[in-house]
Amino acid sequence: MTNKWFIAVICAILFLSTLLWVDVGSVAADNAANWRSSDLVNIHADKDGKEIVEITVPGRPPLIKVAPAALPESHIAGVTSSMSNVPAYNWSYGCSATSAAMLFGYYDRTGYSNMYAGPTNGGVAPMDNSIWGPGIGGSDGELPLSATHNGVDGRTSTGHVDDYWIAYGNCNNDPYITNGWGEHIQGNCTGDFMGTNQSKYSNCDASTTFWFYNNGSPLYDYTGQEPSGRDGCHGMRLFAESRGYGVVVDYSQLIQGQGTNPSLGFTFANYMAEIDAGQPVLIQVEGHTMLGFGYDSSGNIVYLHDTWDYSDHQMTWGGTYSGLQHYGVTVIQLAPVAGALDHIVIAPKTASIAAGASQAYTAQAFDQYNNSLGDVTGSASFSITPTAGGSWSGNVYTSQNAGTWTVTAIYSGKNDTATLVVNSPPTVTSVSPNKGYRGQSLKLTISGTKFTGATAVSFGAGVTVNSFNVKSATQISANISISAGAALGSRNVAVTTPNGTGTLIKGFTVVQAPPTVTGVSPNQGSRGQNLSVTITGTNFTDATAVSFGAGITVTPFSVVNSTTISATIAINPTAKPGLRTVSVTTPGGTGSLRNGFTVNK
C-alpha cells in the first residue's frame, strides 16, 4: 500500500497546484498529461496475475474554479441529453464521497427514497448542500450524505467527520484511534463505506482509493484488498445495500485509449448509454472525481458537477478538466424499485381493424418514476365509446360499427386511453356486364366503394377470376372464365379487403349460351310430305322448340345431345314453296339457320 506520509506530501503539492489552475472549461485530449506518472498511481498484480492499477484520489477545489456551462435548452435523444434531479454539492470531506453523494442524492429524488434519511428538506436529498453550512479542517461544506458529523442534520452522536477527519491531507491515525473512543456504527453516508479519509485503509484525509484493470477491461466490485484496503467503487455498492437497495453491477474502468490495450476501455458511446438509461456516472480525472449527468454527442461533451460549486459544467470526453487528465469512470447500476401506483399504460395505443374483427388489449402499471409494477391486464376493466357497439370478453373487443373510437382501461382508480379505428368493409354496387354464358371468358368492371387493398374477388362456384386490378377505390377490372358446367342463374359478387368483404346480392347471372343451327338433313321436302330430319348445331341442351316456319308442323322432336336434334315434320299440302329458316329455342335464346330448309312444289 502507498505510504501515508508520502501521500500527505503529494496532497500538499496538489493543494498548492490547484490554486493556480486556470479555467479552461472543456479542452481536447491532452495525452501529454500522463496520469500514470503520478505518485498516487501504483500497479499491482491480482491473484490471477492480471495487472490492476491502484489510484488514490485526494482532489480538492482550486481557488480559481471552472466557469459554469450552459446546458442546451432542448435535449434530443441521441444528440443531447441531461438528467434532471441531479444535485450539485459543494466539496465535503473528499471529492469522491461528495460525487457519490450527488449520485445517490439523485436516486433519492427518483424513487430510491431511503438513500438520504435525514430530516432536512422533508427527508428528500436537497439539490445543493448550502443549508448545512461550511465544513471544518479545509472542507468547503457539510454534507451528511457524504460524511456524517455530530451536530449536523440533527445528529447527536459521533459520525464520519468526528471519527476520521483532522484536516485536508492529514495522514495521521484517525481521531477515534488516537483518542481511544469507539468508532461509530457506519451508515448513512458514502464516505463510511467508500473508505474515504480512513487511516485503517491507508487513506489520508480527503482521499479515496479506486482500482482499475490496467488493460482497460472493467474491474467489477473489487474486494481484492480487503480487509486492509477498500475500493471506492465496492464501497458505493455497500452503501446502496446498507440503504436497502440492490445493485445490478458496479465497476471501475479506464476509458478507451488510457489502458494498455487500445481496443479496450469505456467509450463515450458507453457513457451516453448510461445517461440515456437514467444512470449518472462518476468521472475520474487525475486526482479528482466528478459526477457526469449529461452529454452532447456533437463534440463528445460531458455535462458534469465538479464538487467545486453548485453549477453545471462541461468537458470533452477523454480531455482535461482544469488541467486534470480524464482517464476513467466508475459505474453503478441499481436494481429497480417499485413505488406506489402512479399510472397505467394501455397497449396498443393505436390499432386499426375491420368491422366485426377483434382486438386484444393489455394494461401495465407504473410508479411515478416509470418503474414497472407489472401486468395488470387481468385486473383492469376495459370499455369503448358506447356508440361503437360491439362486445367485450375480458380484454378482447369484438367490433361492430365503423369509426374512430376511444378505448379506456381502468385499474385501481387509474386510467389510460387508446384509439381504435374500425374500418367499414367495401361495398359492391354494380357489375358490367352483369351476365355471361357457360364456357365464356369475360372482361368486366366492378363498381363500388373502399376497394383499396382488395385481396380477392369472387363470383361463386363455377366462375374463375383469372385476374383483377384495383383501378381506384371505386373500381375494379376483372377477367373471368365461366365453366361449361357452371350452375345457371344469378349469383353474388364479393370483393374482399383487409377491412372485410362487400357483396352484391344477385350481382351476376350465368346463362346458357344461345344455340346455333348449322345444318338440317334432309334439307328439303315436298308439300304434303312427312319427314324425319336431323338438325345439327350447338348448345341444344334443354331445347324447348324447333321451328321450320309457316305450313310446317314439327311433331315430336328429341334432343339427342347438345349438338343434335332429331325431329319429325309434316309439310302442309298448302305450304308455300321456297326457302325456310330453321330455328331452335333453348333457355339461352334462339338460334336460326337462314334458308336451312326448302319446301318443294
C-alpha positions as CSV (number, residue, x, y, z in Angstrom):
1,M,0.0,0.0,0.0
2,T,1.1,3.6,-0.6
3,N,3.0,5.2,2.3
4,K,0.6,7.5,4.2
5,W,3.2,10.2,4.8
6,F,4.2,10.2,1.1
7,I,0.6,10.7,0.2
8,A,0.5,13.7,2.6
9,V,3.3,15.3,0.7
10,I,1.7,14.7,-2.6
11,C,-1.6,16.1,-1.3
12,A,0.1,19.2,-0.2
13,I,1.7,19.6,-3.7
14,L,-1.7,19.1,-5.3
15,F,-3.3,21.6,-3.0
16,L,-0.7,24.3,-4.0
17,S,-1.0,23.5,-7.7
18,T,-4.8,23.7,-7.6
19,L,-4.5,27.3,-6.5
20,L,-3.0,28.1,-9.9
21,W,-5.3,26.0,-12.2
22,V,-6.9,28.3,-14.7
23,D,-10.5,27.9,-16.0
24,V,-10.1,26.1,-19.3
25,G,-13.6,24.6,-19.3
26,S,-13.5,21.8,-21.8
27,V,-10.2,21.0,-23.5
28,A,-9.3,18.5,-26.2
29,A,-7.5,15.3,-25.2
30,D,-4.0,16.0,-23.8
31,N,-2.1,12.8,-23.7
32,A,0.9,14.7,-22.6
33,A,-0.7,14.8,-19.2
34,N,0.4,11.3,-18.2
35,W,-1.7,10.5,-15.1
36,R,0.2,7.2,-14.8
37,S,3.4,9.1,-13.7
38,S,1.7,10.4,-10.6
39,D,2.9,9.0,-7.3
40,L,-0.7,8.4,-6.4
41,V,-0.8,5.6,-9.0
42,N,0.5,2.1,-8.3
43,I,0.4,-1.0,-10.4
44,H,-0.1,-4.4,-8.8
45,A,-1.0,-7.9,-9.9
46,D,-4.2,-9.6,-8.7
47,K,-4.4,-13.2,-7.6
48,D,-4.7,-14.3,-11.3
49,G,-1.6,-12.3,-12.2
50,K,-3.6,-9.6,-14.1
51,E,-2.3,-6.1,-13.7
52,I,-4.5,-3.8,-11.6
53,V,-4.0,0.0,-11.1
54,E,-4.4,1.5,-7.6
55,I,-5.3,5.2,-7.8
56,T,-5.7,7.4,-4.8
57,V,-8.0,10.4,-5.3
58,P,-7.2,13.3,-2.9
59,G,-8.5,16.2,-5.1
60,R,-9.9,19.4,-3.5
61,P,-11.3,22.6,-5.0
62,P,-9.0,25.2,-6.5
63,L,-9.2,28.9,-5.7
64,I,-9.9,29.7,-9.4
65,K,-12.7,27.5,-10.5
66,V,-14.1,26.4,-13.8
67,A,-16.9,28.6,-15.2
68,P,-20.4,27.2,-15.4
69,A,-21.6,25.7,-18.6
70,A,-24.9,26.5,-20.4
71,L,-26.9,23.3,-21.0
72,P,-28.9,23.1,-24.2
73,E,-32.5,24.3,-24.0
74,S,-33.8,21.2,-25.7
75,H,-32.5,17.7,-25.4
76,I,-32.9,15.4,-28.3
77,A,-32.3,11.7,-27.6
78,G,-29.1,10.6,-29.3
79,V,-27.8,14.2,-29.8
80,T,-28.0,15.9,-26.4
81,S,-29.3,14.6,-23.1
82,S,-29.1,15.7,-19.5
83,M,-30.7,14.3,-16.4
84,S,-32.9,16.4,-14.1
85,N,-33.0,16.0,-10.3
86,V,-29.2,15.6,-10.1
87,P,-27.9,17.6,-7.1
88,A,-24.8,19.8,-7.3
89,Y,-23.0,19.5,-3.9
90,N,-20.0,21.6,-2.8
91,W,-16.9,19.6,-1.8
92,S,-17.5,17.9,1.5
93,Y,-14.7,15.9,3.1
94,G,-13.5,14.4,-0.2
95,C,-14.4,14.8,-3.8
96,S,-15.1,11.0,-4.4
97,A,-17.5,10.7,-1.5
98,T,-19.2,14.0,-2.5
99,S,-19.6,12.9,-6.1
100,A,-21.1,9.6,-4.8
101,A,-23.4,11.6,-2.6
102,M,-24.6,13.5,-5.6
103,L,-25.2,10.2,-7.4
104,F,-27.2,8.7,-4.5
105,G,-28.9,12.1,-3.9
106,Y,-30.3,11.8,-7.5
107,Y,-31.5,8.3,-6.8
108,D,-33.1,9.5,-3.5
109,R,-35.1,12.0,-5.6
110,T,-36.1,9.5,-8.2
111,G,-37.7,6.6,-6.3
112,Y,-34.9,5.3,-4.0
113,S,-36.2,7.4,-1.2
114,N,-34.1,5.9,1.6
115,M,-30.7,7.0,0.3
116,Y,-30.9,10.1,2.4
117,A,-32.7,9.6,5.7
118,G,-32.2,12.9,7.5
119,P,-34.8,15.5,8.5
120,T,-33.8,18.3,6.1
121,N,-36.0,19.1,3.1
122,G,-38.7,16.8,4.3
123,G,-36.4,13.8,4.1
124,V,-35.6,14.3,0.4
125,A,-32.0,15.0,-0.6
126,P,-31.7,18.7,-1.4
127,M,-30.4,19.9,-4.7
128,D,-27.4,21.6,-3.0
129,N,-25.8,21.4,0.4
130,S,-25.8,25.1,1.3
131,I,-28.3,24.5,4.1
132,W,-25.8,22.7,6.2
133,G,-23.1,25.5,6.0
134,P,-19.3,25.2,5.8
135,G,-17.3,22.3,7.0
136,I,-14.1,22.2,9.1
137,G,-10.5,21.4,8.5
138,G,-10.5,22.5,4.9
139,S,-13.9,21.1,3.8
140,D,-15.9,23.6,1.8
141,G,-19.2,22.4,3.1
142,E,-21.1,19.9,5.3
143,L,-23.0,17.1,3.6
144,P,-24.4,14.4,5.7
145,L,-24.9,12.1,2.7
146,S,-21.1,12.3,2.1
147,A,-19.9,12.5,5.7
148,T,-22.0,12.5,8.8
149,H,-21.0,14.9,11.6
150,N,-22.1,15.3,15.2
151,G,-24.4,18.3,15.5
152,V,-25.2,18.5,11.8
153,D,-28.6,17.5,10.4
154,G,-29.9,16.5,13.8
155,R,-27.1,14.1,14.6
156,T,-26.4,13.7,18.3
157,S,-23.5,11.3,18.3
158,T,-20.1,11.0,16.6
159,G,-20.1,10.4,12.9
160,H,-17.7,10.2,10.0
161,V,-16.1,13.6,10.4
162,D,-15.7,13.1,14.2
163,D,-14.0,9.7,13.8
164,Y,-11.9,10.1,10.7
165,W,-11.2,13.8,9.8
166,I,-8.5,16.0,11.1
167,A,-7.7,18.3,8.1
168,Y,-7.2,18.1,4.4
169,G,-4.2,15.9,3.5
170,N,-3.6,14.8,7.1
171,C,-2.3,11.2,7.2
172,N,-2.2,10.6,11.0
173,N,-4.2,7.9,12.6
174,D,-7.9,8.8,12.8
175,P,-9.2,10.6,15.9
176,Y,-11.2,7.7,17.2
177,I,-7.9,5.7,17.3
178,T,-5.7,8.3,18.9
179,N,-8.4,9.5,21.4
180,G,-9.4,6.0,22.3
181,W,-13.2,6.3,21.7
182,G,-15.3,3.7,20.0
183,E,-15.8,4.0,16.3
184,H,-19.3,5.0,15.2
185,I,-21.5,2.4,13.5
186,Q,-21.0,3.0,9.9
187,G,-24.1,4.1,7.9
188,N,-26.0,7.0,6.3
189,C,-23.0,8.4,4.4
190,T,-21.0,7.4,1.3
191,G,-17.6,8.2,2.9
192,D,-18.1,5.5,5.6
193,F,-18.4,2.7,3.1
194,M,-16.0,4.0,0.4
195,G,-13.1,4.1,2.9
196,T,-12.7,7.9,2.4
197,N,-10.5,9.6,5.0
198,Q,-10.0,6.4,6.9
199,S,-6.5,5.6,8.1
200,K,-7.2,1.9,8.6
201,Y,-7.4,1.8,4.7
202,S,-4.3,4.0,4.4
203,N,-6.4,6.9,3.1
204,C,-5.3,10.3,4.2
205,D,-8.0,13.0,4.9
206,A,-9.9,13.8,1.6
207,S,-8.6,10.6,-0.1
208,T,-10.5,7.7,-1.6
209,T,-8.8,4.8,-3.5
210,F,-10.1,3.1,-6.6
211,W,-8.7,0.1,-8.5
212,F,-8.8,-0.5,-12.3
213,Y,-7.6,-3.2,-14.7
214,N,-4.6,-1.8,-16.4
215,N,-5.6,-3.2,-19.9
216,G,-8.9,-1.3,-19.9
217,S,-11.2,-4.1,-19.0
218,P,-13.9,-3.3,-16.4
219,L,-13.0,-4.3,-12.9
220,Y,-16.2,-5.4,-11.2
221,D,-16.9,-4.9,-7.5
222,Y,-13.2,-5.3,-6.5
223,T,-12.6,-6.7,-3.0
224,G,-9.1,-8.0,-3.5
225,Q,-7.5,-5.6,-0.9
226,E,-10.0,-6.3,1.9
227,P,-9.8,-6.1,4.8
228,S,-6.8,-3.7,4.8
229,G,-7.9,-1.8,1.7
230,R,-11.2,-0.6,0.4
231,D,-12.1,0.1,-3.3
232,G,-14.3,3.2,-3.5
233,C,-16.5,1.5,-6.2
234,H,-17.2,-1.5,-3.9
235,G,-17.9,0.9,-1.1
236,M,-20.6,2.5,-3.2
237,R,-22.3,-0.9,-3.6
238,L,-22.0,-1.4,0.2
239,F,-23.7,2.0,0.8
240,A,-26.6,1.2,-1.6
241,E,-27.1,-2.2,0.0
242,S,-27.0,-0.6,3.5
243,R,-29.9,1.6,2.4
244,G,-31.9,-1.5,1.4
245,Y,-31.3,-1.4,-2.4
246,G,-29.9,-4.0,-4.7
247,V,-27.0,-3.4,-7.1
248,V,-27.1,-4.9,-10.6
249,V,-23.5,-4.1,-11.3
250,D,-20.6,-1.9,-10.1
251,Y,-17.3,-1.4,-11.8
252,S,-14.4,1.0,-12.5
253,Q,-12.9,1.1,-15.9
254,L,-10.2,3.1,-17.8
255,I,-11.6,4.9,-20.8
256,Q,-10.6,3.7,-24.2
257,G,-7.1,4.9,-25.1
258,Q,-5.9,5.0,-21.4
259,G,-5.4,1.3,-20.9
260,T,-2.5,-0.9,-22.2
261,N,-4.9,-2.5,-24.7
262,P,-6.1,0.2,-27.1
263,S,-9.1,-1.8,-28.2
264,L,-10.5,-1.9,-24.6
265,G,-11.9,0.7,-22.4
266,F,-15.1,2.6,-21.6
267,T,-16.2,4.7,-24.5
268,F,-18.3,7.9,-25.0
269,A,-21.0,5.7,-26.5
270,N,-21.0,3.6,-23.3
271,Y,-21.3,6.8,-21.3
272,M,-24.2,8.1,-23.4
273,A,-26.0,4.7,-22.9
274,E,-25.7,5.1,-19.1
275,I,-27.1,8.6,-19.2
276,D,-29.9,7.5,-21.5
277,A,-30.7,4.8,-19.0
278,G,-31.0,7.4,-16.2
279,Q,-27.8,6.4,-14.5
280,P,-25.2,9.1,-13.6
281,V,-21.5,8.2,-13.9
282,L,-18.5,9.1,-11.8
283,I,-15.9,10.8,-14.0
284,Q,-12.4,10.1,-12.9
285,V,-9.8,12.7,-13.8
286,E,-6.2,13.0,-12.5
287,G,-6.5,13.3,-8.7
288,H,-10.2,14.2,-8.7
289,T,-13.7,12.7,-9.0
290,M,-16.8,14.4,-10.5
291,L,-20.3,13.3,-11.5
292,G,-21.4,13.1,-15.1
293,F,-25.1,13.6,-15.7
294,G,-25.5,14.6,-19.4
295,Y,-23.9,14.8,-22.8
296,D,-23.8,16.4,-26.2
297,S,-22.8,13.9,-28.9
298,S,-21.7,16.8,-31.1
299,G,-18.2,17.3,-29.8
300,N,-18.3,14.4,-27.3
301,I,-19.2,16.9,-24.5
302,V,-19.8,15.6,-20.9
303,Y,-22.0,17.7,-18.6
304,L,-21.0,17.3,-15.0
305,H,-21.0,18.6,-11.5
306,D,-17.4,19.1,-10.3
307,T,-17.9,19.3,-6.5
308,W,-16.5,22.8,-6.5
309,D,-19.7,24.8,-6.7
310,Y,-23.4,24.4,-7.4
311,S,-23.2,24.9,-11.1
312,D,-23.3,22.8,-14.2
313,H,-20.0,22.3,-16.1
314,Q,-18.7,20.6,-19.1
315,M,-15.6,18.9,-20.5
316,T,-14.6,17.0,-23.6
317,W,-14.6,13.2,-23.2
318,G,-11.0,12.0,-22.8
319,G,-9.7,15.5,-22.5
320,T,-8.7,17.5,-19.5
321,Y,-10.7,19.4,-16.9
322,S,-9.0,22.3,-15.2
323,G,-5.7,20.7,-16.3
324,L,-6.6,17.2,-15.0
325,Q,-6.5,14.3,-17.5
326,H,-9.6,12.3,-17.8
327,Y,-8.6,8.6,-17.5
328,G,-11.6,6.5,-16.2
329,V,-15.1,6.1,-14.9
330,T,-16.9,4.4,-12.0
331,V,-20.3,3.0,-12.8
332,I,-23.0,1.6,-10.5
333,Q,-26.4,0.4,-11.7
334,L,-29.1,-0.1,-9.1
335,A,-31.8,-2.7,-9.2
336,P,-35.3,-1.2,-9.9
337,V,-37.5,-0.4,-7.0
338,A,-41.3,-0.3,-7.1
339,G,-43.1,2.7,-5.7
340,A,-46.8,3.3,-5.3
341,L,-49.0,3.0,-8.3
342,D,-48.9,6.3,-10.3
343,H,-50.3,5.5,-13.7
344,I,-51.2,2.7,-16.1
345,V,-50.4,2.3,-19.8
346,I,-52.8,0.6,-22.2
347,A,-51.4,-1.2,-25.3
348,P,-51.6,-1.0,-28.2
349,K,-52.1,2.8,-28.1
350,T,-53.5,2.8,-31.7
351,A,-55.0,-0.1,-33.7
352,S,-57.0,-0.5,-36.9
353,I,-59.3,-3.4,-37.6
354,A,-62.2,-4.4,-39.8
355,A,-65.7,-4.2,-38.6
356,G,-66.5,-7.5,-37.0
357,A,-62.9,-8.3,-36.2
358,S,-61.4,-8.4,-32.6
359,Q,-58.6,-6.5,-30.9
360,A,-56.9,-7.6,-27.6
361,Y,-55.5,-5.0,-25.1
362,T,-53.1,-5.1,-22.2
363,A,-52.5,-2.8,-19.3
364,Q,-49.2,-2.2,-17.4
365,A,-48.9,-0.4,-14.1
366,F,-46.1,2.0,-13.2
367,D,-44.9,4.1,-10.3
368,Q,-44.1,7.8,-10.6
369,Y,-40.5,7.1,-11.7
370,N,-41.8,4.9,-14.5
371,N,-40.7,1.7,-12.8
372,S,-42.9,-1.2,-13.9
373,L,-45.3,-2.6,-11.3
374,G,-46.3,-5.4,-13.6
375,D,-49.0,-6.5,-15.9
376,V,-52.5,-5.7,-14.6
377,T,-54.5,-6.7,-17.7
378,G,-56.4,-9.4,-15.8
379,S,-57.5,-6.9,-13.1
380,A,-58.2,-4.0,-15.3
381,S,-61.6,-3.1,-16.8
382,F,-61.9,-2.1,-20.5
383,S,-64.5,-0.1,-22.3
384,I,-65.1,1.7,-25.6
385,T,-67.2,4.6,-26.7
386,P,-70.8,3.4,-26.4
387,T,-71.8,4.2,-29.9
388,A,-69.1,1.8,-31.2
389,G,-71.3,-1.1,-30.4
390,G,-69.6,-4.5,-30.3
391,S,-68.8,-6.6,-27.2
392,W,-66.0,-7.3,-24.7
393,S,-64.7,-10.6,-23.5
394,G,-62.3,-9.6,-20.8
395,N,-59.6,-7.6,-22.6
396,V,-60.7,-8.6,-26.1
397,Y,-63.1,-6.3,-28.0
398,T,-65.1,-7.6,-31.0
399,S,-66.0,-4.6,-33.2
400,Q,-69.3,-3.7,-34.7
401,N,-69.7,-0.2,-36.1
402,A,-67.1,1.6,-38.3
403,G,-65.5,4.7,-36.9
404,T,-62.7,6.0,-34.7
405,W,-63.3,5.1,-31.1
406,T,-61.7,5.6,-27.7
407,V,-60.8,2.6,-25.7
408,T,-60.4,3.1,-21.9
409,A,-58.6,0.9,-19.4
410,I,-59.2,1.4,-15.6
411,Y,-57.2,-0.1,-12.8
412,S,-57.3,0.9,-9.1
413,G,-58.6,4.3,-10.0
414,K,-56.0,5.0,-12.7
415,N,-57.0,5.1,-16.4
416,D,-55.4,5.3,-19.8
417,T,-56.9,5.5,-23.3
418,A,-56.1,4.2,-26.7
419,T,-57.5,4.9,-30.2
420,L,-59.2,2.1,-32.2
421,V,-60.1,2.6,-35.8
422,V,-62.8,0.2,-37.0
423,N,-62.9,0.3,-40.8
424,S,-66.1,-0.4,-42.8
425,P,-65.9,-3.1,-45.5
426,P,-66.2,-2.4,-49.2
427,T,-69.5,-2.1,-51.0
428,V,-70.3,-3.5,-54.4
429,T,-72.9,-1.6,-56.3
430,S,-72.8,-2.9,-59.9
431,V,-71.1,-5.3,-62.4
432,S,-70.9,-4.6,-66.1
433,P,-71.6,-6.7,-68.0
434,N,-73.8,-8.5,-65.4
435,K,-74.3,-11.8,-67.1
436,G,-72.3,-14.3,-69.1
437,Y,-72.7,-17.7,-70.8
438,R,-71.4,-21.0,-69.8
439,G,-67.9,-21.6,-71.3
440,Q,-67.5,-17.8,-71.9
441,S,-64.5,-15.7,-70.8
442,L,-65.3,-12.0,-70.0
443,K,-63.6,-8.8,-69.1
444,L,-65.9,-6.8,-66.8
445,T,-65.9,-3.8,-64.4
446,I,-67.0,-3.9,-60.8
447,S,-68.1,-0.6,-59.2
448,G,-68.5,0.2,-55.5
449,T,-66.5,1.8,-52.7
450,K,-63.5,1.2,-50.5
451,F,-61.8,-1.2,-52.9
452,T,-58.3,-0.1,-52.0
453,G,-56.1,-3.0,-50.9
454,A,-58.6,-5.6,-52.3
455,T,-57.2,-9.1,-51.8
456,A,-60.0,-11.2,-53.5
457,V,-62.9,-11.0,-56.0
458,S,-65.5,-13.9,-56.1
459,F,-68.3,-14.8,-58.5
460,G,-69.1,-18.1,-56.8
461,A,-68.6,-21.7,-57.8
462,G,-68.0,-22.4,-61.5
463,V,-66.7,-19.0,-62.2
464,T,-62.9,-18.5,-62.1
465,V,-61.5,-15.0,-61.5
466,N,-58.3,-15.2,-63.7
467,S,-57.1,-11.7,-62.6
468,F,-58.3,-8.5,-61.2
469,N,-56.8,-5.0,-60.9
470,V,-57.9,-2.3,-58.4
471,K,-58.2,0.7,-60.6
472,S,-59.3,3.0,-57.8
473,A,-61.1,3.0,-54.5
474,T,-64.4,2.7,-56.5
475,Q,-63.5,0.4,-59.5
476,I,-62.0,-3.0,-60.2
477,S,-61.4,-4.5,-63.6
478,A,-61.6,-8.3,-63.7
479,N,-61.2,-11.2,-66.1
480,I,-63.4,-14.2,-65.5
481,S,-64.0,-17.6,-67.1
482,I,-67.4,-19.4,-66.7
483,S,-67.1,-23.1,-66.8
484,A,-69.3,-25.1,-69.1
485,G,-70.9,-26.8,-66.1
486,A,-71.5,-23.7,-64.1
487,A,-74.9,-23.6,-62.5
488,L,-77.3,-21.3,-64.3
489,G,-78.8,-18.4,-62.6
490,S,-77.9,-15.4,-60.5
491,R,-75.0,-15.3,-58.0
492,N,-73.4,-13.0,-55.5
493,V,-70.4,-10.9,-56.4
494,A,-68.0,-10.3,-53.5
495,V,-64.9,-8.1,-53.0
496,T,-62.6,-8.7,-50.0
497,T,-60.2,-6.1,-48.5
498,P,-58.3,-6.1,-45.2
499,N,-61.4,-4.3,-43.8
500,G,-63.9,-7.1,-44.7
501,T,-66.0,-8.3,-47.6
502,G,-68.6,-6.4,-49.5
503,T,-71.2,-8.4,-51.5
504,L,-73.7,-7.5,-54.3
505,I,-76.6,-10.0,-54.0
506,K,-77.5,-11.5,-57.4
507,G,-75.0,-9.2,-59.0
508,F,-74.1,-11.6,-61.9
509,T,-76.1,-14.2,-63.8
510,V,-74.8,-17.3,-65.6
511,V,-77.0,-18.0,-68.6
512,Q,-76.9,-20.8,-71.1
513,A,-75.3,-19.7,-74.4
514,P,-77.9,-19.4,-77.3
515,P,-78.0,-22.3,-79.7
516,T,-76.6,-22.2,-83.2
517,V,-78.1,-24.2,-86.1
518,T,-75.5,-25.2,-88.7
519,G,-77.4,-27.9,-90.8
520,V,-80.6,-29.8,-91.5
521,S,-80.7,-33.3,-93.1
522,P,-82.5,-33.8,-95.3
523,N,-82.7,-30.1,-96.0
524,Q,-85.8,-30.2,-98.4
525,G,-89.2,-31.8,-98.7
526,S,-92.4,-31.7,-100.8
527,R,-95.8,-30.3,-99.8
528,G,-97.9,-33.0,-98.1
529,Q,-94.8,-35.0,-97.1
530,N,-93.9,-36.2,-93.6
531,L,-90.1,-36.3,-92.9
532,S,-87.7,-37.4,-90.2
533,V,-84.9,-34.8,-90.1
534,T,-81.7,-34.3,-88.2
535,I,-80.7,-30.8,-87.0
536,T,-77.1,-30.1,-86.1
537,G,-75.6,-27.2,-84.3
538,T,-74.5,-26.2,-80.8
539,N,-76.0,-25.6,-77.4
540,F,-79.2,-27.6,-78.0
541,T,-79.4,-28.8,-74.3
542,D,-82.8,-28.1,-72.8
543,A,-84.3,-27.0,-76.2
544,T,-87.9,-26.1,-75.9
545,A,-88.9,-25.5,-79.5
546,V,-88.0,-26.3,-83.1
547,S,-89.4,-24.3,-86.0
548,F,-89.4,-24.6,-89.8
549,G,-91.8,-21.7,-90.4
550,A,-95.4,-21.4,-91.5
551,G,-97.1,-24.5,-93.1
552,I,-94.7,-27.0,-91.5
553,T,-95.6,-28.7,-88.2
554,V,-92.9,-30.1,-86.0
555,T,-94.4,-33.1,-84.3
556,P,-92.2,-34.9,-81.8
557,F,-88.5,-33.7,-81.5
558,S,-85.8,-35.1,-79.4
559,V,-82.6,-33.5,-78.1
560,V,-80.0,-36.2,-78.9
561,N,-77.2,-34.2,-77.4
562,S,-76.0,-30.6,-77.2
563,T,-75.3,-30.7,-81.0
564,T,-78.0,-32.9,-82.4
565,I,-81.8,-32.8,-82.5
566,S,-84.0,-35.4,-84.3
567,A,-87.4,-34.2,-85.4
568,T,-90.4,-35.3,-87.4
569,I,-92.0,-32.7,-89.6
570,A,-95.3,-32.6,-91.5
571,I,-95.3,-30.3,-94.6
572,N,-98.9,-29.0,-95.2
573,P,-100.1,-29.5,-98.8
574,T,-100.8,-25.8,-98.9
575,A,-97.4,-24.8,-97.6
576,K,-95.8,-22.1,-99.6
577,P,-92.9,-23.4,-101.7
578,G,-89.5,-22.0,-101.2
579,L,-86.7,-21.5,-98.6
580,R,-87.4,-21.6,-94.9
581,T,-85.5,-20.5,-91.8
582,V,-84.9,-23.4,-89.3
583,S,-84.7,-22.3,-85.6
584,V,-84.1,-23.9,-82.3
585,T,-85.1,-22.3,-79.0
586,T,-83.4,-23.0,-75.6
587,P,-83.3,-21.2,-72.3
588,G,-80.3,-19.4,-73.7
589,G,-82.2,-18.0,-76.6
590,T,-83.0,-18.9,-80.2
591,G,-80.5,-19.9,-82.9
592,S,-81.6,-19.9,-86.6
593,L,-80.3,-21.2,-89.9
594,R,-81.5,-18.9,-92.7
595,N,-82.5,-20.8,-95.8
596,G,-81.9,-24.0,-94.0
597,F,-84.8,-26.0,-95.5
598,T,-86.7,-25.9,-98.8
599,V,-90.3,-26.7,-99.5
600,N,-90.7,-28.1,-103.0
601,K,-93.9,-27.9,-105.1
